[in-house]
Amino acid sequence: GVYLCITGKTTVESIDDNQELEFTDDAFNILGFSNEEKWDCYMLTAGVMSCGGVEFKTKGRDDQAECEQIGPETFPGKVAAVFGVQAANLIKAFCKPRIKVGTEWVTKGQTCEQAFGAVGGIASRGRQGTQGI
């Protein structure tokens, strides 16, 4: 599958992730964030990061993207839960979005590449949402 990440090292020996989390939490406190606001930031970050694990497969000969596993323990299930939507609706929006053609709304089948692009767009927008904080 395609993962939404920057290529390179995911572990840096000189960085202590727990300490960095404590620094981040302290910074939120200094800036006056409530516990709910901090939690929302952490959940949004988790959702954006989990988007990288959403995978699609081609269905049949028509190049239609599909995602077979959407349970709560899967990446699509986790992303949906964090974003507050049903996993089936989230995947349907990625694989078979409704678009307006003239005055009619129609369902458009997406290829895997297009579905991955939609996931990337949602992840990117979610990441951008934290920059205004």
N, C-alpha and C positions, 0 to 999 in steps of 0.2 A: 504494500500500500504506500501511498504518498503521505509523508508526515510533515506537519507544519512546524518545522524547527530550523534553527540556524545550524548549518553543518559545523562540526568542530567538536571540541571537548565538552562533555556534559558534567565531568567531574574535574575540579581544579583542587589540587592538593593543598594549596595555601588558603583556601576559602573554607570556613566552617559554616555550613548551612544553618545549623541551629543558632549560632551566634548572629548570623545575618538576619535571621527571622526575629531574634530578640531586638536587634537594632531597628528593624523595620517597625516592630510593634511599639518600641519606645518613641520612634519618630511620629507615629500616628498619635500617640498620647500627647506629645509635645504640641502637635498641631491641633489638638482638641477634638479628635475623632471620638465618637461614642463607640461602645463595644459593638453595637449593631453595624455602624459604618465600617469599622475594621473588618468584621466578619463578612460583610458584603464585598469588600475589596478582595479578601482572601478567596471567597467563593467564585467571584468573577475571574480571578487569576487561574483558579483550578479549572474552571470551565473552558477558558481559552486554551490552557495547556492540554486538556483532555481532547480538544478538537483534533489534535494531531494523531490520535489513535483511531479516529473514525475511518472505517474502510468500506469500500464499495466493490461489488463484483458485477461483471457483465451478465445480464440475464438473456439467455437464448441468443438468437441470431440478430436481434434488432438493436444490439449495443445499448440496451436499456440498463441503467445503473440500478442496483438493488443492494440493500443491506439486510442480511438475513438475521443477524443477532442484534436485538435491541433491548434485551433484558436489563434490569437495574445494575447488574454487575459488569456490563459491557461499556465500552467508551461512549457509544451513542446514548445509552441509558443514563450514564453519569452526566454527560453534557446536558441532556434534556432536563434532568433533575435540578442541576445547578441553575439553568436558565429558566426554570419554572414552567416547562411545557411537557406535554406527553411525548415520549420517544417516538411513537408511531407517527405523530403529526410532524415532528421535526424531520424525520427521515423522508416522509412524503413530500415535505417542502423542498428538500434537497433533490430527490429523485424524480418527482412529478409535480413541479410547481404549477400553480394556476396563473396564467398570464392573460392579459386582455388583448384580444385581436379585434380591432374595430370596436364594436359595441358588445361583443360576446367575451365571456370568460371561458378559456379552454385549458385543459391539462396538457402540459408539454413534457414528453419523456426526455430525460437527460442522459447523456453518456456518463461514464465514470469520471472522465476528466471534468465535465461540466459540474457534476455533483461535488467533486473535490474542490472545485473553484468556489462553489457556493459555501461550503464549509469554511474555506479560507476567508471568504468575505465576512462571514459571521464572526469568526475568530478575530480577524483584523479589527472589525468594528468594536468588538468587546474590549480588545486591548486599547483601542483609541479612547474608549469611554473612561478608562482609568487615568488618562493623561490630563484631564481637566480638573482632577481632584487636588 
